Amino acid sequence: MRFFALLMATLLLWACTAVRPVLMDWMLVDGDRNTARLTLAIMWNPQHDKPDIDVFQAQLQAAEKCRAWGFQNAEQIGDMETLCTRKSSGMLGLCIRREARLHFQCLNGPSGG
């Protein structure tokens, strides 16, 4: 009985701390209508989450923002960037916030851009 209780406690602890896949929404972190450029990002704690990164969702969201600015569509510029934006204060300095960024250019706007 004691072994069973220890096993259950261990499994519960593992389940609570295991890295799990998470679907995350992109958010606008930078944008300039004059240059017709915008940046979308997702942020997560790599100690707990493994993001399910949906680039197609980012493309749709960027196109929607560009249309709101008077453009017809958006095109991704360059590759996705990933970086650690916050580390723990402990001796190990583990990354506790990671960020993925995508940059977009709005196309076919009022000025022909």
Secondary structure, 3 states (H helix, E strand, C coil): CHHHHHHHHHHHHHHHHCCEEEECCCEEEEEECCCCEEEEEEEECCCCEEEECCHHHHHHHHHHHHHHCCCCEEEEEEEEEEEEEEECCCCCCCEEEEEEEEEEEEECCCCCC
